[in-house]
Amino acid sequence: MMLPYSNRRHLNPVADALALEVRDLNVEYPGSRRLALHHVNLRAPRGARVALVGANGAGKSTLLKAVAGLLPVSHGTIAIYGNPVGACHHRVAYLPQRGEIDWRFPIVLRRLVLTGRYVHLGWFRRPSHRDEAIVEAVIDQLGLTALMNRQIGQLSGGQQQRALLARALAQEADLLLFDEPLNAVDATTRAIISQVLTALQHQGKTIVTATHDLGRLDSDFDSILYLEEGCEAPPPVRPFAEMSLGAAR
Amino acid sequence: MIEWLMAPFQYSFMQTALLAAVLIGVACASIGVYVVLRRMAFIGDALAHTVLPGVVIAYLNSWSLFGGALIAGVITALGIGWLSRREEIREDTAIGVMFTGMFALGILLISTVRSFRDLTHILFGNILGVTPSDLGLIALITMAVLVLLALFHKELELTSFDPIHAEVIGLKASRLRYLLLVLLAFTVVSSIQVVGVVMTSALLVTPAAAASLLTNRLRPMMGLAVFFAVTSGMIGLYASFYADVSSGAAIVLACTGFFALAWIINVIRRRPLDTREE
């Protein structure tokens, strides 16, 4: 028997619902009345790849966190496969920015990835052979097998990013929320992550990525939501990359 | 030599003390690893101090000291958990205000009625005064702490290094924090008998901190911390038996000695191999 972490029952997806539909969303900064997001809308059909683009502080991370259930919604709705946030935790994977984890904690890479299976285990249940097999497979997919038993603080930035992605994959979620997955990583990691994103799309997974990496936006994503100071913004007239980052590419 | 080692334990109070030292060492060191890794050392110290008024009130009314301490400890644990969720005041400030206030209340209460001798036992511990019924409670608490730490191991571990992922999968990090605080209250109360209110946090923090210098794996860390704490408990007992010094202070100093040793080993191990990765 499984005792899920959240008291709310896991609901099945509503037929024909979008993978993610955000309507007229307002989110406040924690502990203040100031709005971090104003009336934001986002529609991601199943299997879509959506980019959130904007400067630092534009609200990209806030939007991802609200969808992941980490921030309360003050107005508007978020529907994930037709259900409210929190109704199907196993279906949503969130890949945070690296700084939000205590990398000095005594845990090895393999066990970090294993935490991606916890949502399927719930209280008291220990990982099964199948869980271990899934973990080994995703670690292999991300080229981390040799580092499996290394303490997470002894990994490079790119390796840490791949470890987090491995965990998101181990969760076998349908909607994946990535916060700056390519920020400050090495070329190897970049290439591997790109491959994985493509593979995910072939599997029909829905991906929402906050990104600074404006290089190949048109080919990498099906749609782009531009954010500016918490509001939806029109696509920049000039290529955004040139405008805000200079020679970003 | 063996005679010298065995001699103290022909007395039944020394046997009881030995068992108490071992049990408390196990409980404090294993939960202490989480205390150190989650940077809760200050809370551990505060908890130990705030149970004082509970102990004193129980003492004055001839209730069970353990009961009084436990009630005060659990109230404080929940209070700290609740205070730290609010934004108006920083957590460490709130704890600082609360624990000194409660501690002062305890001192005030005891100074009005009882002798200084009772006060020193509560403040600095008296492991030789552990009664068989105390021992039973200590054993029960140690068992409970170990069983709960094992049952909730994967959740405690996850919420310690990545509370955000825990929240995303519906696991409320604050609940695990409450669990840990309540377990901590129980552990602290049982160790007050041994090292007293003032030095209890040393048993929580020092063995775990020493172990964390020697390994970066959680289980070996707990094992080493337990070894340091239990050995320190025994060293303290011998010191108090043969040299007639305060057992609590001797136990804490032995822990400090292990920490110094671990620090030196850590420095030596790192220096010539700076560039080598494990």
Interface residues (C-beta under 8 A of the other chain):
Chain A: P4 Y5 S6 R8 G31 A68 G69 L70 G86 H89 H90 V92 A93 Y94 P96 E100 I101 D102 W103 F105 P106 I107 V108 R111 L112 T115 Y118 V119 L121 W123 F124 R126 R150 Q151 G153 Q154 R167 Q171
Chain B: L37 E87 L151 K154 E155 E157 L158 S160 F161 D162 I164 H165 A166 E167 V168 I169 G170 L171 K172 S212 T215 N216 R217 L218 M221 E277 E278
